[in-house]
Amino acid sequence: MHWNRPKVYGQKPSHCRAHTADVVGKNIFIFGGGDNSRYLNDLSVFDTETLTWTTPKTTGEVPSGRRSLCSGVIGNTLYLFGGGDGNAPLNDLYSLNLDTLVWKKHQPKKGKFWPGPRG
């Protein structure tokens, strides 16, 4: 095995830790993270075929800056849950339609289980 550092293109994401990373097809979607007192809500996408970073423009109910969150992809939807914003752990749920790049905040349904805050 041999490691190398390929030349990459585009605007690299901000340096941070505790972000999410989800593979969808040939792309890696990176959201959030932070360092010390910075809590980011940036979305960056890395195309593994062209080795290019992009920062897509999204609309809708964009999540607040956070780190130490959970994420997952089902079909064409990226889901984000919880994390921390520097003040408290969170238990909110957002989804991003990967075709339209529109964020949506989901609310708990009355009488249904909803996980507590966590980071």
Order of alpha helices (4+ residues) and beta strands (2+ residues): beta-beta-beta-beta-beta-beta-beta-beta-beta-beta-beta-beta
